[in-house]
Amino acid sequence: MLRFVLNQWRRQRGKFILTLVGALIISAGLSLMFNLTDSSQGTVEQTLQKKWSSAYDIVVRPKGSQMTTESSKLLEPNYLNGINGGISFKQYQQIKQMNEIDIAAPVAVMGYANIGISIPNQIHFPDKPGIYRLSNSHYGAGGFSKELIAQDGAYFSTMEEPLVPPNTRLIHLQNPQDFSSVQPFTYSLIVGIDPEAEAQLVGLDKSILNQKKFRYFNQEDVPSASKESSNQFNIPVLINPKSFNTGYSQFKLEQVNVDLKTKQARDTFYQRLAQSNAPQPLDQEKRKIIQDIKVDASKVESAFFDSLLGQKTKVLPHSEANTNAQLVAQTGSLTYQTMKSPFPTRWENAYEVHTAPTAFKNTILSSSYLPKRGFRTVDSYEIKMKKSDGSAFKSMNPYLTFDVVGLYDPNKINVSKDPLNELPMETYRPSAASIVLDSKNEPVNPAQPINTTGNPIGLLTNSPNVLTTIDSVQKVMGDQSISSIRLKVKGASSVGEQSDKTLQRIKSEIERETGLIATITKGSSPQPVVTKVVDEGKTLGWIEQPWIHIGAAITIFRETSVGFSGVIFAMLAVAIVYVLATSYVSMLARRKEFAVLLALGWRTKDLYKIVLIEAAILAGFVSTVALIVEGIFSLVRSEAMNGWSLLWIALFSLVIYLAGATWSAWTIRRISPYEAIKTGEYAKAARVGLKLRSTVTLALKELIGKWKRNSLSVLSIALPTALLTFFLFVTFHLQGVLYTSWLGQFVALQVGPMHYVTMGVAITIAILTTGEIMWQNVTDRRASLAVLKALGWTNGSIRQLIVFEGFLVGLISGVIGLIVAYSTIYVLYDLVPWNEPLLIGVSLVLPILFGVIAAFIPAQLAARVQPYQELKDAS
């Protein structure tokens, strides 16, 4: 029987070669798919596992602290510093005691304190009589431009007769020494943490500098309130001696340029001032700078902290630090407005922030302590004063005296610095951004980095230089003073659905039991986002920041899992359809041959053996080619051969060709020996009520009349088309998922080529299948085509008929393929991509193109049919 099969293939070399080519493509395609899929999926899972770990797994925030950007699964980089309390200590303990919570590390943002120093004997008024202006301004640097944070000033007269109008608020300077000192200050953010939890979370206890002299918090570090005043407190602190502040304080002594030598000149000048309607008439006068003193904010911090440590400062000798720090303000988060991205291919998401007038109300401090406009809201935290305090004010800001426990280095904390999965740690890292577009939306090349400016209501906020305990925050600000809680969870160490279910369950439990908001941050990754910065209606430029794409890792895991599974099953489906189609075509061609064998006395079982042997040989051929491909992959990668891949390929190839053999066996059962003496076509044409008026109606009549055969031809194109459309969707959808985060972009480098190889194999098999079907259709219709030529049809008309049949087959296949592809996409991804014209175009245009191309060779064969030859063969 084996010899019969081999002789049969030798006699029909053309069809054997075509069958062999199909088997070769299937084997190579399956091998490539299993190897590339296994390699890519393994790379993806290993990459995601490495990046799965993060600084914290879940962050808990007060209700109402959600951002509008969270609807797009995005969190801005420094969202935690803009939350001022809202979580009670009872809720904190409730979360901390949950069984699956490993670490619960709270953050309590106290706000910005005014820390400053005094430097004596800096301002020297001239001995010459005159009018002078002494001003102090505090600037922030490092942003788009220099920012004026606070400003104040006063006019002084050293004249013997300062008889000036009262609207000038001129101060008569009797003793210049009283105003010889300068008082530079800066704002420092103070944050409270749980020492034990913070040590477990980030290893803060290991970051202490000079441990022989300093130490970490312990149980003896407790806050205390002053007995003399309700707004004075002593709190233990850790200090970061490395300043993030790039601003400075500026002091100017200026002389008003006016002639005051004679009494007449003075009277004329005073009269002009009295007639002025300006808030400060002297501001309208020209001035000459006599002294200009600048003091860096970083030096102010250093000198202040040196004083707290009881050591002489080297940066500003002779300076004296203020005894306490005034807690001035608490600021909110930035308010983002969604807008269209200027370059959607680079930045999928774009937002806008703009300044607003500062609404700062304080019992003692004037509005000049903060900028007139800012990007953030600001509130003044004040404590109600008691009658026993003897204060003239009903409420005042807290005054804090720092008990320095130690110094810490934020660079030594144990937290991920990997740009692919780092999370916001504003407690230890300052915000940063880059200007990528200027005010005219023109690219800035190279991008210009900007940093924090020291402005409490500025665009980027500073990290705290002062850390205290949450007990201290509770002492000063009450029970509802925790801003957020960062959680580490048990049982979610590996990337996958099980870990995600654990995190989702804990998140739901926290929200249900406490009423707070819980956001899963494990598996998140930075995503570049561009923000338009507007000040008083004027665009300053566009900044790029790495925002946090929530759940990037688990999204990538799910999408790639679906994609990889789809690739394997798609390849198998294409291969099965191809084998079924070729088996059907082969049976049409060999039907008369098998009828002759049956007439000669062969049993039906013998014919079954023939098709089974052919299937086994082809399956073995596929396995052999797979072994060769696997060997090449192993050699290139310098790895051992993957036995499981070989086993799966062998099993799948056997299933594929056995399916074809089963189809052939079912057809063999219906063959009668009587068919050996029949001539012409075997299939009975269905009756079609179409009048033959043109080539179009003849082609339709042919397709509908033999609908069973042509349905297989349609299916052979429709399924690969549907799979090709699905591949394109998976590719573009994965790019949409992968390229939205830096982790995804890294993964995309590993999985990109795999889908394109799959599409190439699918297209090759589709064209091969279509061509073979069309070829067989023409072969079976040689007699009818000969009749048409005998009736006067030209070769061009015959070609046109066959090509148009291919066009119709392709069009019908495209419609069916589009329906199948979109149905599959809906089932797997729960969406219908109507807004993707490329997918619709591919589903309709490519099958038509396949049908027409596949019809070219059959059309040429049909045109070569000679009527006399067909009549001779028939006789």
Summary of the structure (lengths in Angstrom):
residues: 875
radius of gyration: 41.3
end to end distance: 32.2
largest distance: 143.6
contacts: 2932
relative contact order: 0.13
helix: 48%
strand: 20%
